[in-house]
Amino acid sequence: MKLTEKRRICVAIVAAALSVSIAQCALAKNVKLTPLGSHDGEFCRFDRALILEDPDGTRLLYDAGRTVAGANDSRLGKIDVVLVSHMHGDHVGDRHVKHVNAGQCAKPGVTETATPNTNSVNIALAKKATIVTGSEMPKFFASKLKALGGDPGAAQLVRFGGSRKVGGVTITTVPAVHSNGVAGAMIGGELGDMLSAAGLTAYAGPPTGYMLTFSNGLVAYLSGDTGITAEQDTVVRGHYGAELVVINIGDTFTTGPTEAAYVVNTLVKPNAVIASHANEAATKGGKVIAGTRTDTFIKATQVPVYLPLSGRTMEFDGSAKCVAGC
């Protein structure tokens, strides 16, 4: 083999190696988003929980709810931050599945009671994670952590207009139009029994959504449970410039599919959206079921819509382009 040919081969090998290295570096700059639903590969009735991982490895659990199988769920891994949009049982976790795939997609087997602690508190305690919430919710979580032998200082406040940084992620809360009562079962004792008997809940301040700014520049809006709000235009789009939206579409209790599509198309105008909180068995075999709320939302939305199929990790670059797991 001639010397020039050897050099040509060496250059080609180095170029290929460099290309792989650049691709791996680019991949490392993506935000990873993994849904933790009740049934593998599906989008089911109680699915709300998401893990969002920053390129620097910081991992946030959003609205653990009823589909994370407690603190020992093997899908959790390391958790640095627990986010809770509001205190309703399907978000904070009044009960939960015993294991993944329990029950049916339309009726998951949420047989394990998590009150009065809540699933979110149990997970935060086991993972030594910080609970970051707005309104009056930090006081509730601090008292729970203290009662369980944890650090009440791990319940941290971030109110509207302020921010808190954990690892590479800047976190703030934004308004949501919903309710936010603490059920008597989560309070426990005589006071909890009295509230339940009277049909009342305890005040926990207004519900919230979250704005997350990741180290790769991606800005994500997690809507929580909300109706249409003026802040989705003035704050979520106008100030923060959300590029990726996770929005509830379940109707009756929150925005329905056409209302959520209006929020996306007209108010927030992101580059991509992930459907959430559909309150239905939205998929079968990982494919959307025709005529569902999820199907209606997809057809009404003008930007790419991604399904939160449980266990499937999606990766987004700094402009909310889905580059893997889509």
C-alpha positions in Angstrom: 0.0 0.0 0.0 1.4 3.4 -1.0 2.1 6.0 1.7 -0.4 8.5 0.3 -3.2 5.8 0.4 -2.3 5.0 4.0 -2.6 8.7 4.8 -5.9 8.9 3.1 -7.2 6.0 5.1 -5.9 7.5 8.4 -7.6 10.8 7.6 -10.8 9.0 6.9 -10.7 7.1 10.2 -9.9 10.3 12.1 -12.7 12.2 10.4 -15.2 9.4 11.2 -14.1 9.3 14.8 -14.4 13.0 15.1 -17.9 12.9 13.5 -19.0 10.3 16.1 -17.5 12.4 18.9 -19.3 15.5 17.7 -22.6 13.6 17.4 -22.2 12.3 20.9 -21.5 15.8 22.2 -24.6 17.2 20.5 -26.7 14.4 21.9 -25.4 15.1 25.4 -26.8 18.7 25.1 -30.4 17.5 24.7 -33.0 17.5 27.4 -34.4 14.0 28.1 -38.1 13.6 28.9 -39.4 10.2 30.1 -43.1 9.7 31.0 -43.8 7.4 33.9 -47.3 6.2 33.2 -49.3 3.2 34.4 -48.8 1.0 31.4 -45.6 0.5 29.4 -45.7 2.1 26.0 -49.1 3.6 26.4 -50.8 6.9 27.3 -53.4 6.0 29.9 -56.1 7.5 32.1 -54.0 8.7 35.1 -50.8 9.5 33.3 -49.3 12.8 34.5 -45.8 11.9 35.8 -42.7 13.0 33.8 -39.0 12.9 34.5 -37.1 15.8 32.9 -33.3 15.5 32.7 -31.0 18.4 32.1 -27.9 17.9 30.0 -25.9 18.3 33.2 -27.7 15.3 34.8 -30.1 17.2 37.0 -33.3 15.1 37.1 -36.8 16.5 38.0 -39.9 14.5 38.7 -43.1 16.4 37.7 -46.5 15.4 39.3 -45.7 11.9 40.4 -49.4 11.3 40.9 -50.8 7.8 40.9 -48.7 6.1 38.2 -45.3 6.1 39.9 -45.2 2.8 41.9 -44.0 4.5 45.1 -40.5 5.4 46.1 -39.1 2.0 45.0 -40.3 2.3 41.4 -37.2 1.2 39.5 -38.0 3.7 36.7 -37.2 6.6 39.0 -33.4 6.4 39.4 -31.8 9.5 40.8 -34.2 12.3 41.5 -32.9 15.8 42.5 -36.2 17.8 42.4 -39.8 16.9 42.9 -42.3 19.3 41.4 -46.0 19.4 42.3 -48.4 21.6 40.4 -51.2 21.3 43.0 -52.5 19.2 45.8 -55.2 17.1 44.1 -54.6 13.3 44.6 -54.0 12.5 40.9 -51.1 14.9 40.9 -49.5 14.8 44.4 -50.4 11.1 44.8 -53.0 10.1 47.3 -52.6 6.5 46.1 -50.7 4.7 43.4 -50.2 1.5 41.4 -48.4 -1.4 43.2 -46.5 -2.1 40.0 -46.3 -1.0 36.4 -49.1 -2.5 34.2 -51.5 -3.0 37.1 -55.1 -3.0 36.0 -56.1 -1.7 32.6 -55.0 1.5 30.7 -58.6 2.8 31.1 -58.7 1.8 34.8 -55.3 1.4 36.3 -55.0 -0.5 39.6 -54.2 2.3 42.0 -54.5 0.0 45.1 -51.7 1.4 47.3 -52.6 4.2 49.7 -50.1 7.0 50.1 -52.0 9.3 52.5 -51.4 11.1 54.7 -47.8 11.4 53.4 -48.5 11.5 49.7 -46.6 9.7 46.9 -44.6 12.9 46.2 -43.3 13.2 49.8 -42.4 9.5 50.1 -40.4 9.8 46.9 -38.7 13.0 47.9 -37.8 11.5 51.3 -36.4 8.3 49.8 -34.4 10.1 47.1 -33.2 12.9 49.3 -34.7 15.3 46.7 -35.8 18.9 47.1 -39.5 19.6 46.7 -39.9 22.9 44.8 -43.4 24.4 44.8 -45.2 27.7 44.9 -48.2 29.2 46.8 -48.6 27.9 50.4 -47.6 24.3 49.4 -44.0 24.3 50.8 -45.4 24.6 54.4 -47.4 21.4 53.9 -44.5 19.5 52.4 -42.1 20.8 55.1 -44.3 19.5 57.9 -44.6 16.1 56.2 -40.9 15.8 55.8 -40.2 16.8 59.4 -42.8 14.3 60.7 -41.1 11.6 58.8 -37.6 12.4 60.1 -36.6 14.3 56.9 -35.3 17.8 56.4 -38.1 20.4 56.3 -35.7 22.7 54.6 -35.9 20.4 51.5 -39.3 21.9 50.8 -38.5 25.1 49.0 -40.6 28.0 47.7 -40.6 29.7 44.3 -43.4 32.1 43.8 -44.7 33.9 40.6 -42.0 36.1 39.1 -39.2 34.7 41.2 -36.9 31.7 40.4 -34.7 29.1 41.9 -31.9 27.3 40.2 -31.1 23.6 40.9 -28.2 22.3 38.9 -28.5 23.6 35.4 -32.3 24.1 35.6 -33.9 27.4 36.5 -37.4 26.9 38.0 -40.2 29.3 38.4 -44.0 29.1 38.8 -46.7 30.6 36.7 -50.4 31.0 37.4 -52.9 28.3 36.7 -56.7 28.6 36.8 -57.9 25.6 38.9 -58.4 24.7 42.5 -55.9 23.6 45.1 -57.5 22.2 48.3 -55.7 19.7 50.5 -58.0 16.7 51.2 -58.6 15.6 54.8 -57.0 12.3 54.2 -53.7 14.1 53.4 -53.9 16.0 56.7 -54.9 13.0 58.9 -55.9 13.0 62.5 -59.0 14.6 64.0 -58.6 17.8 61.8 -58.5 15.7 58.7 -61.5 13.7 59.8 -63.5 16.9 60.5 -62.7 18.4 57.1 -63.7 15.2 55.3 -66.9 15.0 57.3 -67.8 18.6 56.4 -66.9 18.1 52.8 -64.2 20.7 53.0 -60.5 21.0 52.0 -57.7 23.0 53.5 -56.3 26.1 51.7 -53.0 25.6 50.0 -52.9 28.8 47.9 -53.5 29.0 44.1 -52.4 26.1 41.9 -49.4 26.6 39.6 -47.7 25.7 36.4 -44.0 25.7 36.0 -41.5 27.4 33.7 -38.2 25.4 33.3 -35.1 26.8 31.6 -32.5 24.1 30.9 -28.8 24.5 30.4 -29.1 23.9 26.7 -31.4 26.9 26.4 -34.7 25.0 26.1 -37.6 26.7 27.8 -40.5 24.4 28.8 -43.9 25.3 30.2 -45.6 22.6 32.4 -49.2 23.7 32.6 -50.4 21.8 35.6 -54.2 21.7 35.7 -55.5 24.9 34.2 -58.0 26.6 32.0 -57.2 29.3 29.5 -55.4 32.2 31.1 -54.2 35.6 29.9 -50.8 34.8 31.4 -50.3 32.1 28.8 -49.9 34.9 26.3 -48.3 37.7 28.4 -46.0 35.6 30.7 -45.5 32.1 29.3 -45.0 33.4 25.7 -44.3 37.1 26.1 -41.8 36.9 28.9 -40.4 33.4 29.1 -40.7 32.4 25.4 -41.8 28.8 26.0 -40.6 26.5 23.2 -41.9 23.2 24.6 -45.3 22.9 26.2 -46.7 20.0 28.4 -50.4 20.7 28.6 -53.5 19.1 30.1 -56.3 18.2 27.6 -58.7 16.2 29.8 -61.8 18.5 29.7 -64.4 19.1 32.5 -61.8 19.6 35.2 -59.2 21.4 33.0 -58.9 22.7 29.4 -60.4 20.3 26.9 -58.6 19.3 23.7 -59.9 22.3 21.6 -59.2 24.8 24.3 -55.7 23.4 24.8 -55.2 23.6 21.1 -56.2 27.3 21.3 -53.6 27.9 24.0 -50.9 26.3 21.9 -51.8 27.8 18.6 -52.8 31.3 19.6 -51.4 32.1 23.1 -48.1 30.3 23.7 -47.1 29.5 20.1 -44.3 27.0 21.1 -42.3 24.8 18.7 -43.6 21.5 20.1 -46.2 20.2 22.6 -46.7 17.1 24.7 -50.2 16.1 25.5 -50.9 15.3 29.2 -53.7 14.5 31.6 -56.2 13.2 28.9 -58.2 11.2 31.5 -58.7 8.4 29.0 -57.0 5.4 27.5 -55.6 7.4 24.6 -53.5 4.8 22.9 -53.5 1.1 22.0 -50.2 -0.5 21.0 -48.7 2.9 21.3 -50.9 4.4 18.6 -53.5 7.1 19.3 -57.1 5.8 19.3 -59.4 7.6 16.8 -62.1 9.7 18.3 -60.3 10.2 21.7 -59.7 13.6 23.2 -56.0 13.1 22.4 -56.9 12.5 18.7 -59.0 15.7 18.7 -56.1 17.7 20.2 -53.6 16.4 17.7 -55.8 17.3 14.8 -56.5 20.8 16.1 -52.9 21.7 16.9 -50.6 23.4 14.4 -47.2 22.4 15.9 -45.8 18.8 16.4 -47.7 16.9 19.1 -45.8 14.1 20.9 -47.5 11.4 22.9 -46.1 10.7 26.4 -45.9 6.9 26.0 -44.8 5.5 29.3 -41.2 4.5 29.5 -40.2 6.0 26.1 -37.6 8.7 26.5 -37.8 11.7 24.1 -34.9 14.1 23.6 -35.3 17.7 22.8 -32.6 20.2 21.6 -32.5 23.8 22.7 -35.2 24.9 20.3 -37.6 22.0 21.3 -36.9 19.9 18.2 -37.4 16.3 19.1 -34.2 14.6 18.0 -34.7 11.1 19.5 -37.5 8.9 20.8 -40.1 10.8 18.7 
